[in-house]
Every structure is written in structure tokens, then in C-alpha cells.
Amino acid sequence: IHLDQVLVEFTCKNPRPSLPTEWALCGEREDRLEVLKASTFALVIAPGDGQLVASAGCGMRLFEALEVGTIPVVLGDHSKLPYHQFIRWSEAAIIVPKPRVTELHFLLRSLSDNDMLAMRRQGRFLWETYFSTSENVLNTLLASIRTSIQVPAAPIKEEPAHEIPHKAGKLAGTDANLADNGDLDLGPVETEPPYASARFLRNFTYTAADTYRAWNRAPGPFHLFPHTPLDPVLPSEAKFLGSGTGFRPIGGGTGGSGKEFQAALGGNVPREQFTVVMLTYEREEVLMNSLERLNGLPYLNKVVVVWNSPKPPSDDLLWPDIGLPIVVVRTEKNSLNNRFLPWDAVETEAILSIDDDAHLRHDEIMFGFRVWREARDRIVGFPGRYHAWDVNHQSWLYNSNYSCELSMVLTGAAFFHKYYAYLYSYVMPQAIRDMVDEYINCEDIAMNFLVSHITRKPPIKVTSRWTFRCPGCPQALSHDDSHFHERHKCINFFVKVYGYMPLLYTQFRVDSVLFKTRLPHDKTKCFKFI
């Protein structure tokens, strides 16, 4: 009636050996995958022997379906899917008792497009994370044993920061344009010396009661790229970081102070600072000016300068004394990926990634920090960008035009949690980092893909800024036409790696009601304000 296309083959070419009560696999793997790529659902019939809860044939059918993003329909509720005690398979597969086979068509048609997309994405995640390679399979097995006996994961490594010696010059002055906040009250201004974020050096609070929800969902608030399989991370509602990063949960802390704006920073962490990570390459004068502008910035813990140039700083270069540590880190090669390495010199959860030519006022930085404290699992930044679908060429485009809608914020001026630096550097597919190195471009797009993939939330843009370049600075690479062509290619390549487009659109922007923002009349209707 509905003209649904259903493929049923009654002949079996080159049947593989199977159990007596099991449906045999037919044909070559490549041929089966071609059929599955064109399919929405794949039928997996459990063995007829009720005592047999799993078989190699069913496992192969299941994994092939997950690999190409087809939704497995398991006929037979007596079968046990892999790691069923940890994985909520109902979010990636449809399990139907055999007596209800006559209702199968109705059940499948009752699924909405959004539900099918979520199930296909979840199935692909399960396959990539736990079953795609021999290494993943072994890690999954070991992690499941560790999870069952409640042994914490090993601490993840940090990138050692090999510091370049440098000498401080004169005491940095305070730029009146940066320090003058007008009538804007930033709230409490901290006068404490630098201190690190609290760390959990061990974690024995993880119990078997947590394992079921910890493994299951991705996307959603769950981590899609565990350091080792089964190590759960819930960026918005975690009780712990099971991956052993040493930092407190992204969403944890104490609150309830009931204080007004001027008396507290907001958020759920009473005391907190942030670290500025600044990438630079052979622009010493621009770098020195940018560092000097950070003098007197509240809640700044330290500045980590990632020296991407193969040549060391000039011997006669005098670094500004801003009253806080400036750590100059030597890198092994010139790579934009170095921006997101989890340097051991970064001792705070909050990172402000900023370009050496970015020009932000102190009040803007403080406001961005306040917003990030209220949304610790998001990228919170200033310049917004968005992706768009090119109907004519059937591909994705990168767009930097002014728009009411955005799906990315540039990490040349953005706050994010240090945990995402671990994921970017050690867990995100290597092919993405390789493309960043090939084009010397797109690292900010890659980080937006990663965070949106994990959280299934868009970034948060703050203030009305659409650019942040300092006046008079040398022209940036982003002004070259090839820069945008490369970013188009990056977006399409990243989509292939992830298997779908993880970026999400938003028209939401956060502004303080105390900001004196002057917007053109025709733009004020574009955004929702808080």
C-alpha cells in the first residue's frame, strides 16, 4: 500500500558456514555492505534455538549494519547483544519478539525521521567506539572488566610543556581603552594570586549502579569518543571524570549562594581562574602588544604562549611583566593543532584560546568567562560563523558573513574546558588533525565539530562582535581567498569522518543587560538576549 521497498533474497550465493538453527550469511561482505548502504533497516534474525543467546552470524549482521549506519532490527528478544549490561541497545537497534513479526512493518513506519537519524548516528558511534578495530575490541573487553570490578581508569597523559627561557622587561602598563569598562559592573574582581583548579587524584566513587547509564547514550550529553571504551563523560551532568583527567566534573560544584551579580561570578564553582593559551608564529611585536593588553585582567591564572615558529625568540626580546606567569612553550613542529594540546602548564579547567592579534577588552573577556561558567560543556566565544548546504554542488559551505544564525564560534577568541583539549589531541580521529596540518587551517572548525558531536549542542556566542582583529596588525591568512576554499573542503571532509553533520544552528546570543551595545536597527531583531 505504501510502496515501501523491501529486499528479500530467496537464493543464497556462497553461503558461509553457520549453526543449524541460524540464518546463514550470503554473498561477499562488499556486496552485503552495498545493499546495507542503500537501506534504512537491516533484519537480524536471532537463532531459532532459544538457548542460544548469541552467534557469530548474528554478530556479523549486527556489526555490518552499524558500520554503514543502518538500523538493525533484531527479531528475537531472547538474544543478547554485545555488552548488553552496559549499552542501551534500544537507542541504536529495534528489538522485536518473533511472535510480533506481523507487526514489524507498522512498527518501522511509526518511527519519525528524527528518531531514525538519532538511531543511525548512535549505531555508528557504537561501532566506531567499541567494535571497529581489533584495538577497540580489546580495549572494550578490558574496560568492561575494569568497570565491572570498579577499578578506575588510568590517568590520561598531559603534554609536557618544554619552556623557552625568556626575560621580562618593563612593567606592563594598562591600556585605558581596555581597562575602561564604562558603566559596566563586571562583578567581584579577584585579587588572589594564581591558583589551580581542584583536582581529583583518585576516583573510587564509581559504582556498578552508574555503569548502565554511563555507557549508553551518545549523542546526547555523553562522551562519544571515550579515551578508553566505557569511560563515561557526561559534560553537562557528570559526577566524575571517569577518564582520569584529574579535573573535576565539567558540570559539578557547589552553589546556592543566592548572591547578586556584583557579589558573585555565578556558576557552581566558588573559586576559579582561567588560563590564556595564545598561539603565535614569527610576529614578536604583535605578540608583545597582545600580552601587554592582558595586564590587570581579573581571574587570569597565567598565559601559555605556544611558540609555533622553528626559530626561538630573539635574544634581545623583552617580554612584558604583567604580574603573572608567562610560559613560553616550544613545539616540535609548526602545527595549528598545537593550540589544543593539553599542556601540563595549564592548571585550570577554563581555557581562553586567543590569537596573538585578537583585540578584546577586559570587560568582554570577563563577560565571556561568566557565561562559560554557566555552560561549562560548551564553546563560548565571540566571532560566530555558520555552515550552509550548497544545493547546486551538493556539498557543505563555510560562511563568515554576518548572520542572525550561527553554528560555530572561532577559537581565536573562545573559552572551552581543558577536557576537550584531551579529546582533540588524543581521541579525535587522526585524519582530522592530519588535514589541519595539510592545509594549516580549520583547527577551529575541527574543535566545533568535536564539541557539537559530544554535547549535541551548538556553541554560545557572546556580545555583538563579529571580528576581533587588532587595528594595524599585519594581514591575517584568513583574508586570502584560498583560506575559504580550504575551509569548504575541511567541512565536507570532517562530515565524511564523522558520518554526519554534527554542527547545530542557533540564533541564541548572550549579552549582559549592562552592556551598552549599539546595534543597527535592522539587526536588533536577530538575537535573543539575556
ABEGO torsion letter per residue (X at the ends): XAGBBBBBBABBBGBBBBBAABBBBBEBAAAAAAAAAABABBBBBBBABAABABBAAAAAAAAAAAAAGBBBBBBGAABBBBGAAABBAAAABBBBBAAAAAAAAAAAAABBAAAAAAAAAAAAAAAAAAAABAAAAAAAAAAAAAAAAGBBBBBBBBBBBBBBBBBBBBBBBBBAAAABAEABBAEBBBABBBBBBBBBABBAABBAAAAAAAAABOBEABBABBABBGBBBBAAABABBAAGAGBBBAABEBBGAGBBAAABAEEABABBBBBBBBBBBGBAAAAAAAAAAABGBBGBABBBBBBABABBBBAABBBBBAGBBBBBBBBABBBAAAAABBBAABABABBBBBBAABBBBAAAAAAAAAAAAABAABBBBABBBBBBBBAAAGBBBBBABBBABBABBBAABBBBBAAAAAAAAAABBAAAAAAAAAAGBGAAAAAAAAAAAAAGBBBBBBEABABABBBGBBBBAAABAAAAAAAAAAAAAAAAAAGBBABBBBABBBBBAABBBBBBAAAAAABBBX
